[in-house]
């Protein structure tokens, strides 16, 4: 089988399923695992796929994502190749993803082992019987963008004991500084990706929302589905203990 992955988190899942020889192409953003990032053929960015290169590679299976890939490019590829497009909005969706990819790639037994690890991780980090902390999760600046209730990040926030102030909105809405100020959030979470928030941004937002606790968070821990959550268990547990201590 010849597989192309067009999404970083799904590329990492394929690696953890033991599909080293099968995967023939990944994106330039597929930084995990490092050895694949160095050695595998690059087929463009998630939203700027090199369609002709993918055609030339003659894959048996392309694994993409509704949110991260360009619909027009995927539709071109679907006419010629078997293509599986995922749509991951919750932790539960992620479990189903691993089941499905295991079935598609002949690695169902390995997928079951990973699912057990993932379920154990979710059980270990899930906040129970604690007051939820009202939070804003920012993914972008100029304009500021947050996350709605139909996102994987929102699902992870809930597991970690946060109540997303913008859960009634969809996808990644733009918000203004006055919205942040008016929200009176307990926490403002500044993600490390896709916008690389830094300490200077913490200081800027403290002036806007002085009563909120503003912290930098690892974007991979909140937004990468697949197997990355398992590897971020210690980080998430430490974050949760700090918040709920």
PERA-V863390 format. One record per residue. N is the residue number from 0. PSI is psi as a letter, one per 40 degrees, with the letter a starting at -180 (* if undefined). D_LAST is the distance of its C-alpha to the last C-alpha in Angstrom with 2 decimals. Layout:
n: {N N}
psi: {PSI PSI}
d_last: {D_LAST D_LAST}
This chain:
n: {0 1 2 3 4 5 6 7 8 9 10 11 12 13 14 15 16 17 18 19 20 21 22 23 24 25 26 27 28 29 30 31 32 33 34 35 36 37 38 39 40 41 42 43 44 45 46 47 48 49 50 51 52 53 54 55 56 57 58 59 60 61 62 63 64 65 66 67 68 69 70 71 72 73 74 75 76 77 78 79 80 81 82 83 84 85 86 87 88 89 90 91 92 93 94 95 96 97 98 99 100 101 102 103 104 105 106 107 108 109 110 111 112 113 114 115 116 117 118 119 120 121 122 123 124 125 126 127 128 129 130 131 132 133 134 135 136 137 138 139 140 141 142 143 144 145 146 147 148 149 150 151 152 153 154 155 156 157 158 159 160 161 162 163 164 165 166 167 168 169 170 171 172 173 174 175 176 177 178 179 180 181 182 183 184 185 186 187 188 189 190 191 192 193 194 195 196 197 198 199 200 201 202 203 204 205 206 207 208 209 210 211 212 213 214 215 216 217 218 219 220 221 222 223 224 225 226 227 228 229 230 231 232 233 234 235 236 237 238 239 240 241 242 243 244}
psi: {h h h h h e h d d d d d d d d e e f f d d d h e i i i e e g e h i d d d d d d i h h f a i d e f i g d d d d d d e g i d h h h a h d d d i h d d d d d d d d d d i h h h h i g h e i d d d d d d d d d d d d d d e f f d d d d d d d d d d d d d d d d d d h h i f i h h h h i h h h e i i g i h i a i a e f i d d d d d d d d e e i h h d f e e i i b g i i i i d d d d d d d f i d i h h h i e i d h g i i d d d d d d d d d d g d e i h h i h i h d d d d e h a b e d d d e e d d d d d d d d d d d e *}
d_last: {49.09 48.47 45.11 43.90 40.28 39.68 35.85 33.56 30.97 33.90 35.66 32.83 32.99 36.74 36.26 33.88 36.51 39.00 41.22 42.14 45.87 45.64 43.67 46.20 44.49 41.11 40.08 39.59 35.88 35.39 33.72 32.36 33.87 35.36 38.54 39.31 38.61 41.23 43.75 43.76 46.04 44.35 45.32 43.97 40.76 38.96 40.77 43.79 44.99 48.26 49.96 53.19 51.53 49.75 53.14 54.79 52.25 53.28 50.00 50.03 46.59 44.52 40.85 39.53 37.08 37.91 35.41 35.84 39.60 42.56 44.19 47.67 47.33 45.97 48.84 51.35 49.93 49.76 53.54 54.10 51.24 48.97 45.73 42.47 40.27 36.67 34.56 30.87 28.69 26.16 24.54 27.26 29.92 28.81 29.49 32.90 33.57 33.24 35.54 38.05 38.17 38.62 41.55 43.10 43.04 43.99 40.67 39.53 38.70 36.53 34.83 34.03 32.38 30.22 29.27 28.10 25.87 24.55 23.93 22.05 19.84 19.18 18.46 15.99 13.96 14.54 11.74 13.09 12.93 10.16 11.39 12.66 12.17 15.75 16.65 19.81 20.47 23.40 25.80 28.72 30.02 33.50 33.16 29.47 28.77 25.87 25.52 26.79 26.00 28.56 26.97 25.24 22.54 21.86 21.64 19.09 16.99 17.13 16.16 13.00 11.98 13.92 16.98 19.68 21.48 24.64 24.64 27.95 29.66 31.12 30.78 30.05 31.02 31.73 30.02 30.92 29.14 29.90 28.20 24.97 25.35 26.20 23.34 20.75 18.00 14.31 14.38 17.50 17.46 20.44 21.82 23.71 26.50 29.03 28.77 27.41 25.04 24.53 23.09 26.13 25.19 21.76 23.79 26.21 23.74 22.04 25.47 25.63 22.23 20.95 18.27 16.61 14.12 16.40 15.58 18.00 17.49 19.73 22.24 23.45 20.18 20.44 24.23 25.97 26.86 28.91 27.39 25.19 22.02 22.67 22.87 19.64 17.55 15.94 15.26 13.74 11.49 10.25 9.96 8.11 5.46 5.48 5.81 3.81 0.00}
